[in-house]
């Protein structure tokens, strides 16, 4: 669903963010612009910058700086996508060729670095030290989450707690930062700032849990990647962790081997085990619990159409197909 379908007041602001992003991709090096435009053009729904706009508006913000601030969040997200695709050797994202597939790993990493740097230039222009503090902390935690995921790769002993730590770092922290900085920009009371921070955190956790669930349900036509991509990379995500916990000894042995070896040789039997053990329902229930926490956090905010839209986003998060 597009922003104007969620909240008509957001549409011109969202369009302004898109224009701001495109206007700040400029570089003296043509390849930087080419790769930057490639990944931004395929950038999905831009949920994270939307969260900045909604959070600022929900706290009564009347200025203009939420536009560049939303662009900052999207630049950071885009940089992480460039780096992730290199780390994961991905060739497809949202149905399109990844930047590393088109131009190679080295240019993708370096343009990711450029986007990180450009985002901090933009933050300096905004001139709010507290916002820089939140975002710089988030980027550090994101990097730690990615390294932790790398350490967990092909490790069938990954616990649910360790899995949650990874997704809190690699995904939820940027959601959390997006909603918190919107509140900071609006000079919101501490209670509202904390409410939005928690909303972003729980929404981000749920978003990644659903993403990991889709890897065992979806396909490249609906999601832009293939069923079993996580399994092929040896990632022990929540559906597999649960299936190993409640499945038979033979089930556990098969999944453990599939995680250790990577690849897709065992995809069909793993999919059967995930379905049979109730791992799909369990994973969806965990996402729903996180979304319930996100909605509850919003009780501290005044009743506005923007708060209503934040609630609507939680409803859509559980039902998305990509």
C-alpha positions in Angstrom: 0.0 0.0 0.0 1.3 3.4 -1.0 1.7 6.3 1.6 -1.2 8.3 0.2 -3.5 5.3 0.7 -2.4 5.1 4.3 -2.7 8.8 5.1 -3.3 11.5 2.5 -1.5 14.1 4.6 1.7 12.2 4.2 1.8 11.9 0.4 3.3 15.4 -0.3 5.9 14.8 2.4 6.7 11.4 1.1 7.2 12.7 -2.4 9.5 15.4 -1.0 11.6 12.7 0.6 11.9 10.9 -2.7 13.0 14.2 -4.4 15.5 14.9 -1.6 17.0 11.4 -2.0 17.4 11.8 -5.7 18.9 15.3 -5.4 21.5 14.1 -2.9 22.9 11.1 -4.9 25.1 13.4 -6.8 28.8 12.6 -7.1 31.8 13.5 -9.2 32.2 9.8 -9.9 29.6 8.6 -12.4 29.6 5.0 -11.2 28.6 6.2 -7.7 25.5 7.9 -9.1 24.7 4.9 -11.3 24.8 2.4 -8.5 23.1 4.7 -6.1 20.2 5.4 -8.5 20.0 1.6 -9.3 19.4 0.6 -5.7 17.2 3.6 -4.8 15.0 3.0 -7.8 14.3 -0.5 -6.7 13.9 0.5 -3.1 10.5 -1.1 -2.2 8.0 0.8 -0.1 10.5 3.0 1.8 8.9 2.0 5.1 11.7 3.4 7.3 11.6 7.0 6.0 7.8 6.8 6.2 8.2 6.0 9.9 10.2 9.2 10.4 7.4 11.3 8.8 4.6 9.6 10.7 6.4 9.8 14.1 7.3 13.5 13.7 3.7 14.3 12.6 2.2 12.1 15.4 4.2 14.3 17.9 2.9 17.5 16.3 5.9 18.5 14.3 5.3 21.5 12.0 8.7 22.1 10.4 10.5 20.9 7.3 13.5 19.0 8.7 11.7 15.7 8.9 12.2 15.5 5.1 16.0 15.3 5.1 15.9 13.2 8.2 13.7 10.6 6.5 16.2 10.7 3.6 19.1 10.1 6.0 17.4 6.9 7.3 16.8 5.7 3.8 20.4 6.3 2.8 21.6 4.3 5.8 19.2 1.5 4.9 20.3 1.5 1.3 23.9 1.3 2.3 23.2 -1.7 4.5 21.4 -3.4 1.5 24.5 -2.9 -0.7 26.7 -4.4 1.9 24.3 -7.2 2.8 24.1 -8.4 -0.8 27.8 -8.6 -1.0 28.1 -10.6 2.2 25.3 -12.9 1.2 26.4 -13.2 -2.5 22.9 -12.3 -3.5 22.0 -11.9 -7.1 18.4 -10.9 -6.7 16.6 -8.3 -4.7 12.9 -7.5 -5.1 13.0 -9.3 -8.4 15.9 -7.2 -9.8 19.6 -7.9 -10.2 21.6 -6.7 -7.2 24.2 -4.0 -7.6 27.0 -6.5 -6.9 25.6 -8.8 -9.6 25.7 -6.0 -12.1 28.9 -4.1 -11.2 30.8 -6.4 -8.8 31.4 -6.6 -5.1 34.1 -3.9 -4.7 32.0 -1.0 -6.3 28.9 -2.1 -4.3 30.8 -2.0 -1.0 32.4 1.4 -1.8 29.1 3.0 -2.9 27.6 1.7 0.3 30.3 3.5 2.2 29.5 6.7 0.1 25.9 6.5 1.1 26.8 6.1 4.8 29.1 9.2 4.5 26.5 11.2 2.6 23.9 10.4 5.3 26.2 11.9 8.0 26.7 15.0 5.9 23.0 15.4 5.8 22.7 14.9 9.5 25.2 17.7 10.1 23.0 20.0 8.1 20.1 19.1 10.3 22.2 20.2 13.3 20.7 18.2 16.1 23.4 16.4 18.2 20.8 14.2 19.9 19.6 12.9 16.6 23.2 12.2 15.5 23.8 10.3 18.7 20.8 8.0 18.2 21.6 7.3 14.5 25.3 6.8 15.1 24.5 4.3 17.9 22.1 2.6 15.6 24.6 2.1 12.8 27.1 0.6 15.2 24.5 -1.9 16.5 23.5 -2.7 13.0 27.0 -3.6 12.1 27.4 -5.7 15.2 24.1 -7.5 14.3 25.4 -8.3 10.8 28.7 -9.7 12.2 26.8 -11.8 14.7 24.6 -13.2 11.9 27.8 -14.0 10.0 29.1 -15.9 13.1 25.8 -17.8 13.4 25.9 -18.8 9.7 25.9 -22.6 9.3 25.5 -23.0 13.0 22.6 -25.3 13.8 23.0 -24.6 17.5 21.9 -21.0 17.1 19.4 -20.4 19.9 16.2 -18.4 19.7 17.7 -15.8 22.0 20.7 -15.4 19.7 18.4 -15.2 16.7 16.5 -12.4 18.3 19.7 -10.6 19.2 20.7 -10.7 15.5 17.4 -9.3 14.2 17.3 -6.7 16.9 20.6 -5.5 15.6 20.4 -5.9 11.9 16.8 -4.8 11.3 15.0 -3.5 14.3 17.6 -0.9 15.3 17.0 1.2 12.2 13.2 1.0 12.7 13.7 2.1 16.3 16.0 5.0 15.3 13.6 6.1 12.6 10.7 6.5 15.0 12.7 7.9 17.9 14.4 10.6 15.8 11.0 11.7 14.5 10.0 12.3 18.1 13.3 14.1 19.0 12.9 16.4 16.0 9.4 17.3 17.3 10.7 18.0 20.8 8.2 15.4 22.1 7.9 14.7 25.8 10.1 11.9 27.1 7.0 9.6 27.4 6.1 10.0 23.7 9.7 9.6 22.6 10.0 6.3 24.5 6.7 5.1 23.2 7.8 5.7 19.6 11.2 4.1 20.2 9.5 0.9 21.5 7.0 1.0 18.7 9.8 1.1 16.1 11.7 -1.7 17.9 8.8 -4.1 18.1 7.7 -3.3 14.6 11.2 -3.9 13.3 11.5 -7.3 15.1 8.2 -8.4 13.7 9.1 -7.2 10.2 12.2 -9.4 10.2 10.4 -12.4 11.7 7.8 -12.2 8.9 10.6 -11.8 6.4 12.3 -15.0 7.6 8.9 -16.7 7.6 8.3 -15.7 3.9 11.5 -17.5 3.0 9.6 -20.8 3.6 6.4 -19.6 2.0 7.1 -17.2 -0.9 8.8 -17.3 -4.3 10.7 -14.9 -6.5 7.6 -13.6 -8.2 6.0 -12.3 -5.0 9.0 -11.6 -2.8 11.9 -10.9 -5.2 13.9 -13.8 -3.9 13.6 -17.6 -4.0 12.2 -20.0 -1.4 15.0 -21.3 0.7 17.5 -18.5 0.2 18.1 -18.3 3.9 18.6 -22.1 4.1 21.0 -22.0 1.1 23.1 -19.5 3.1 23.0 -21.7 6.2 20.9 -19.3 8.3 19.1 -20.8 11.3 16.1 -18.5 11.4 13.1 -18.9 13.7 11.1 -21.5 11.6 14.1 -23.9 11.6 15.0 -23.2 15.3 11.4 -24.1 16.3 11.2 -27.1 14.0 14.4 -28.5 15.5 13.1 -27.9 19.0 9.8 -29.8 18.6 10.5 -32.2 15.7 11.7 -35.8 15.9 15.4 -36.8 16.1 15.4 -37.5 12.4 13.9 -34.1 11.7 16.6 -32.4 13.8 19.4 -34.3 12.1 18.2 -33.4 8.6 17.7 -29.7 9.5 21.1 -29.5 11.2 22.8 -31.1 8.2 21.0 -28.6 5.9 22.1 -25.6 7.9 25.7 -26.9 8.2 26.1 -27.6 4.5 24.0 -24.8 3.1 22.7 -25.1 -0.4 19.2 -26.4 -1.4 19.7 -30.2 -1.6 17.5 -30.7 1.4 15.0 -27.9 0.7 11.9 -30.1 0.0 12.2 -32.3 3.2 13.0 -29.2 5.3 9.9 -27.4 3.9 7.8 -30.5 4.8 9.2 -30.5 8.4 8.6 -26.8 8.9 5.0 -27.2 7.8 4.4 -30.4 9.8 5.9 -29.2 13.1 3.8 -26.1 13.2 6.8 -23.8 12.8 4.9 -21.6 10.4 2.2 -20.9 12.9 4.7 -20.5 15.8 6.8 -18.0 13.8 3.7 -16.0 12.8 2.5 -16.0 16.5 5.9 -14.5 17.6 5.6 -11.8 15.0 2.0 -11.1 16.1 3.1 -10.8 19.8 5.8 -8.2 18.8 3.2 -6.2 16.8 0.8 -6.2 19.8 3.6 -4.7 21.9 4.2 -2.1 19.2 0.5 -1.1 19.2 0.4 -1.0 23.0 3.3 1.4 23.1 1.3 3.9 21.1 -1.1 4.4 23.9 1.2 7.1 25.2 0.6 9.2 22.0 -2.3 11.7 21.5 -5.1 10.4 19.2 -4.3 11.5 15.7 -4.7 10.2 12.2 -0.9 9.7 12.2 -1.1 7.4 15.2 -3.9 5.5 13.5 -1.6 5.1 10.5 1.2 3.7 12.6 -1.3 1.1 13.9 -2.4 0.3 10.4 1.2 -0.4 9.5 1.4 -3.1 12.2 -1.7 -4.8 10.7 -0.1 -4.8 7.3 3.2 -6.1 8.5 1.8 -9.5 9.4 0.0 -10.0 6.1 2.7 -8.8 3.7 4.0 -11.0 1.0 7.2 -9.1 0.3 
